[in-house]
Amino acid sequence: MATPTTTNAPAHPCLVSSFIDFGSGSVSLRPRSNFFFIRTFNSRPFRNRSFSVTNVSANHPTAVQEESSTNWPALAPDASSIASSIKYHAEFSPSFSPGQLDLPKAFLATSQSVRDALISNWNATYERYDSLDVKQAYYLSMEFLQGRALLNAIGNLELTGAYAEALTKLGHNLENVASQEPDAALGNGGLGRLASCFLDSMATLDYPAWGYGLRYKYGLFKQLITKDGQEEVAENWLEMGSPWEIVRNDVSYPVKFYGKVVCDADGKRHWIGGEDVTAVAHDVPIPGYKTKTTNNLRLWSTKAPANDFDLSAFNAGEHMQAYEALANAEKICYVLYPGDDTEEGKVLRLKQQYTLCSASLQDIIARFERRSGSNINWGQFAEKVAVQMNDTHPTLCIPELMRILMDLKGLSWNAAWTITKRTVAYTNHTVLPEALEKWSLDLMQKLLPRHVEIIETIDEQLINEIVSEYGKEDTEMLEKKLKEMRVLENVDLPEQFAHLIVKPREISVAISLQEREESSEESESAEEKDESEDESTEEEKVMAEPPPKPPKMVRMANLCVVGGHAVNGVAEIHSEIVKDEVFNSFYKLWPKKFQNKTNGVTPRRWIRFCNPALSKIITEWTGSEDWVLNTERLGELRKFADNKGLQNQWRSAKRENKMKVVSFLKEKTGYTVSPDALFDIQVKRIHEYKRQLLNILGIVYRYKKMKESSAEERKNMYVPRVCIFGGKAFATYVQAKRIVKFITDVGITVNHDPEIGDLLKVIFVPDYNVSVAELLIPASELSQHISTAGMEASGTSNMKFAMNGCVQIGTLDGANVEIREEVGEENFFLFGARADEIAGLRKERAEGKFIADPRFEEVKEFVRSGVFGGNSYDELLGSLEGNEGYGRGDYFLVGKDFPSYIECQDEVDKSYRDQQRWTRMSIMNTVGSYKFSSDRTIHEYARDIWNIQPVRV
């Protein structure tokens, strides 16, 4: 075993400064531009290779094509060399003491071995970006739902076979070793998974792009399913550390809260005082597929400066007081989406968002300045930097970039505002009003006083632009536009605009109790009125109290639209709703800002690596693996859709995947299911608009009808089904947690009913995450995407299911619309009201005109009968009743869509009985999924929003 050699070198501001790999032979290190690279591996020299920056996409004919004279080592280790590297890391890793190479130790050692290879490519990538000074995109997101990294990394490096063989030599199986990796708890739902798919595609397509996020110590939560439903415990994903991240103690930035704003003699404003924390970078390499490009995900943790530790208080025994500043700093990155029902929770969330924005922008600007050298031209900033805000969480990028440019770099307001608008872009992910983020102006004033000043000025400029556009004559229309479009909500107009809208006078009225009675009794005779006056001995005065003033708020989505140069929705129907409803006034003012960028998912993780059985079949029938990078090649399967040979192989692959799920469900839930049943799956965040409640009520109706049938009738009428649910309800979302409890209660009853047996099983998979998805999705046969039309922005799980040959049942919502168009109407089970009907249907309900289908009333009464245990479901079912009011009136139209839903499920049974037809439908779903690769989406972002070019390393 070679002795490790360490060399100190100046830290590169972007990258890891050293890299050591150990083969079975000698190792020597050579410095080059502050990086270190191996010259030998297993006693054999690496093949030196010249790298060039070439055009890799037909969509980018102007891609940089400068030749590089740099020779980088091409990593092509064999199994013996990999085994030696793993053994080295197993012996010298600080995570474990020496001893037997058990599974957890094998995982860490293997991951560190892979990371060595990634760092070599990583360093090469960023030296190339630096040397060419290319424009880079920076993707800011509060979530990155990465999943396990080991199999994805070695797959992208094309080393799966070599690592499998190496681990066999060491007495282990690659799949078992990979199963030891915990999912990174950095995200929750589709927002975070989309961000991670984008990172994969950015690297695969050789785009110079980084991700920025927060390094949550505990993530969202680990979900337990108990007799009481969902319970939350802290996620322990970092308990043994992460072998993929590199702590960059040399890359840190100050982040400030509270304090005050002061004005210098020259008129410049500065933010001083308050609470200071330090954001520290943790870098995670993101490898591309079949390319040396390895991009970066930079995650920020927070700590307090050492001098904030009160040593005197500690020595005096006041330990908690001494540690208070450190604890306050560290807790910023403890939990993803901390509960915000309290003032403290709101403050913590806002601190998280500002930490992400401030640290990331300081880092981006430092990189721009370093590349610019002594000749910094701020006018070129937007030519070198693109910042994408993934939803409204990073909105504070806008005032923060303004603050840095004006207060720290000395730019004027106009110059800073021009740069900011050209640099920043916004992706909208929701049409739900409650999800269009707002923050208390008073809270933000306390926490970020300088930013409030900047936001107020932006709001003032916007008012001026609205007045210029619409004029002053039609005050009613002007007032409407200002109410819709202003960044500040419920805030008086600035003084110079106050005269535009005349407020009605506020009159304090004193009304006697006697006069109130008189005005409400129109039929009372004059004589009765006189008697009433005579009887009145004392006149009581009742003051009419003015209504409470609504809170002053900052509307983050409006700020995003105003401060960015592009706004995009994430599916065609969603983008139209954004233009026609959510931001209609903005769209009329700035129509060129608005775009559509339909979501996509990476075909590497979501079919090539998670479904090797199906991938092998696709490769065989299309003639190559080109489809992994060019998913349009999936279209070549269309001509074989009725081929019996392909269909037999297709069904065999599906059954192989179903068998894995059978074992998984037995291990995780204790339930045994039949692989011959139809696997019917709905896995996603638990939310009323996603309508898991509609699904489970449909299952309850099916169960009731089974119970009312004879054994022979049941066998003839019903296709056996395994109905699988998964997803987390937010900890404070009471109604969502009631839905989880109801699903599990139904499962307990149905799964233990001997009359039903394997005809119906209902299973809730606890702690649904990416790794669970990678098992369930390849095995799925029917997938449910049944949100109330017009409420799901896009979805990404629907795309993953389609890629894996899963037939879908759904509404015309989100990306379902485009999926149905691509796979063919005959290969999609459609039901439910359309998006343009929803408002009218809700109005009909509010007016008391809705008449529920008898089958819907029947299923509710069945639930109330107590068949699923002694729990009361009054609150849950109550949300489906009444005509209006909070938590009532069936806002999500479960009752309205219930009849068409259960009728559509009858069509599913009918189709599944014809396995030849069903298999053809499955193949056509895979064929039609070609459009939903995140590679296509990233090409569109790069071309239409970021204006960046691919750079081949």
Secondary structure as UniProt FT lines:
FT   STRAND          29..32
FT   TURN            33..34
FT   STRAND          35..38
FT   STRAND          40..41
FT   TURN            42..43
FT   STRAND          44..45
FT   STRAND          48..52
FT   TURN            58..59
FT   TURN            61..62
FT   STRAND          67..73
FT   HELIX           79..92
FT   TURN            94..95
FT   HELIX           103..132
FT   STRAND          136..140
FT   HELIX           150..156
FT   TURN            157..158
FT   HELIX           160..169
FT   TURN            170..171
FT   HELIX           174..178
FT   TURN            179..180
FT   HELIX           190..204
FT   TURN            205..206
FT   STRAND          209..214
FT   STRAND          222..226
FT   TURN            227..228
FT   STRAND          229..233
FT   TURN            237..240
FT   STRAND          246..257
FT   STRAND          260..263
FT   TURN            265..266
FT   STRAND          269..272
FT   STRAND          275..287
FT   TURN            289..290
FT   STRAND          294..303
FT   HELIX           306..308
FT   HELIX           311..315
FT   TURN            316..317
FT   HELIX           319..330
FT   HELIX           331..333
FT   HELIX           343..372
FT   TURN            373..374
FT   HELIX           378..380
FT   HELIX           381..384
FT   STRAND          385..390
FT   TURN            393..396
FT   HELIX           397..403
FT   HELIX           404..408
FT   HELIX           413..423
FT   STRAND          424..427
FT   HELIX           433..435
FT   STRAND          438..440
FT   HELIX           441..447
FT   HELIX           449..470
FT   HELIX           475..485
FT   STRAND          488..489
FT   HELIX           495..500
FT   STRAND          510..512
FT   HELIX           513..520
FT   TURN            522..523
FT   HELIX           526..535
FT   STRAND          541..543
FT   STRAND          553..555
FT   HELIX           556..563
FT   STRAND          567..569
FT   HELIX           572..577
FT   HELIX           578..582
FT   HELIX           584..589
FT   HELIX           591..593
FT   STRAND          594..596
FT   HELIX           604..609
FT   HELIX           612..622
FT   HELIX           626..628
FT   HELIX           631..640
FT   TURN            641..642
FT   HELIX           644..669
FT   TURN            675..676
FT   STRAND          678..683
FT   HELIX           688..690
FT   HELIX           692..707
FT   HELIX           711..717
FT   STRAND          721..726
FT   TURN            731..732
FT   HELIX           734..751
FT   TURN            754..756
FT   HELIX           757..759
FT   STRAND          760..765
FT   HELIX           770..779
FT   STRAND          782..785
FT   TURN            789..790
FT   HELIX           797..803
FT   TURN            804..805
FT   STRAND          807..810
FT   TURN            814..815
FT   HELIX           816..823
FT   HELIX           825..827
FT   STRAND          828..830
FT   HELIX           835..837
FT   HELIX           838..846
FT   TURN            847..848
FT   HELIX           854..864
FT   TURN            865..868
FT   HELIX           874..878
FT   TURN            879..880
FT   TURN            886..887
FT   TURN            891..892
FT   HELIX           894..913
FT   HELIX           915..928
FT   HELIX           929..932
FT   HELIX           934..941
FT   HELIX           942..946
//
